[in-house]
Amino acid sequence: GVVATQLFRELLPSQTSTSTSSSIADDYSGSSRSFLDALVSSSSSLILKSPEEGARTLIYAAVAPQVVSGSYMVDCEQQQVSPAGRDYQSAQKLWDLSTQLLDEKLAAAE
């Protein structure tokens, strides 16, 4: 969707960028990480797939000759991206807001 599209646009054009988006992992504080771990742990059985289930579509997309590079895949099937997922202005706004909020959270944790 829109987040994956913007992540792709932010990270792939210049993988050597020193922007906030490429340094998030380096700046991620322990307290924020603990919260994220707790959130994922408590809800994972409800919404997440097993590692095997999660990898199935990725592997299929990587090796199946009929899959078009860059396709949106769900459960080993190519899907049409919704109009909201193709809205680049909304994607940029969401990305900017997300990085602003993350920067604020990281600054407060210092």
C-alpha positions in Angstrom: 0.0 0.0 0.0 0.9 3.6 0.5 3.5 3.0 3.2 5.4 0.3 1.2 5.3 2.5 -1.8 6.8 5.5 0.0 9.4 3.3 1.8 10.4 2.0 -1.6 10.7 5.6 -2.9 12.6 6.9 0.1 15.2 4.1 0.4 15.9 2.8 -3.0 16.8 5.8 -5.1 19.9 6.6 -3.1 21.0 3.8 -0.8 24.0 5.8 0.4 21.8 8.7 1.6 22.4 10.0 5.1 18.8 11.2 5.6 16.7 10.5 8.6 15.0 7.6 6.8 18.2 5.7 6.3 19.5 6.2 9.8 16.4 5.3 11.8 17.8 1.9 12.8 20.9 3.5 14.2 19.0 6.0 16.3 16.3 3.6 17.6 16.4 3.9 21.4 16.1 0.9 23.8 12.9 2.2 25.5 11.1 2.7 22.2 12.3 -0.8 21.1 10.9 -2.3 24.3 7.5 -0.8 23.6 7.6 -2.1 20.1 8.6 -5.6 21.2 5.8 -5.7 23.7 3.2 -4.5 21.2 4.3 -7.1 18.6 4.5 -9.9 21.2 1.0 -9.2 22.5 -0.7 -9.0 19.1 1.4 -11.3 17.0 -0.8 -14.4 17.3 -3.8 -12.4 16.2 -2.4 -10.6 13.1 1.0 -12.0 12.1 1.9 -15.0 10.0 4.4 -17.6 11.0 7.9 -17.1 9.6 7.2 -19.8 7.1 3.9 -18.3 6.0 5.5 -14.9 5.8 8.4 -16.1 3.6 6.2 -18.1 1.2 5.1 -15.0 -0.8 8.6 -13.5 -0.8 10.2 -16.6 -2.1 7.5 -17.1 -4.7 7.9 -13.5 -5.9 11.6 -14.0 -6.2 11.6 -17.2 -8.2 8.4 -17.4 -10.2 9.1 -16.3 -13.8 5.5 -15.0 -14.3 5.8 -12.5 -11.5 6.4 -8.9 -12.8 9.1 -7.1 -10.8 7.6 -4.6 -8.4 4.2 -6.3 -8.3 2.1 -6.1 -5.1 1.8 -9.6 -3.8 -0.6 -11.1 -1.3 -0.5 -14.8 -0.4 1.4 -15.7 -3.6 -1.0 -13.8 -5.9 -0.4 -10.5 -7.7 -2.9 -7.9 -6.5 -4.0 -4.5 -7.8 -2.8 -1.7 -5.5 -5.8 0.4 -4.4 -6.1 4.0 -5.5 -5.1 5.1 -2.0 -1.9 3.0 -2.3 -1.0 4.9 -5.5 -1.6 8.4 -4.0 2.0 9.7 -3.9 1.0 13.0 -2.2 -0.6 11.2 0.7 2.3 8.8 0.9 4.8 11.8 1.1 2.6 13.5 3.8 2.5 10.2 5.8 6.2 9.7 5.4 7.0 13.3 6.5 4.7 13.0 9.5 6.1 9.6 10.5 9.7 10.8 10.4 8.8 14.0 12.3 7.1 12.0 15.1 9.9 9.5 15.2 12.5 12.3 15.4 10.5 13.9 18.3 10.3 10.6 20.1 14.0 9.9 19.7 14.9 13.5 20.8 12.7 13.1 24.0 14.4 9.7 24.8 17.9 11.3 24.8 
